[in-house]
Amino acid sequence: MLHHSPQKPCFFNMYAIFVDGGRQYRVEPGMEIDVDFRETPEGENLQFGTVLAVGGDEGLKLGTPTLEGVSVTASVLGKSMDKKIYVQKFRRRKHSKRRTGHRQPNTRVRIEEIAGV
């Protein structure tokens, strides 16, 4: 159940749920998100065509499994990196230890529009 404060008006922005790199993202126009790394220069546009659902003031449209003719356009802001994670291997009673770190590269994008609704 949605609870809204009496001071703020209740309205819904248009949003879309799309798939990229095996993950689902819920986005609205103007949002900035990190997607899997791509060799795309800064300022170029990316188009995500695997849209599962679109919602807004008119209601929710669900795909079976995807919506035909609907796409999400995003502009590339640049490269970014995740937090460092540490991978540790340890073998008991053998004096064998190893610790390595990894930072996953990402591409930062801004959602420009949801087209074809």
PyMOL commands that set and color helices and strands:
alter all, ss='L'
color gray80, all
select strands_A, chain A and resi 15-20+23-27+32-36+45-48+51-56+59-62+71-81+85-91+96-102+105-115
alter strands_A, ss='S'
color yellow, strands_A
deselect
rebuild
show_as cartoon
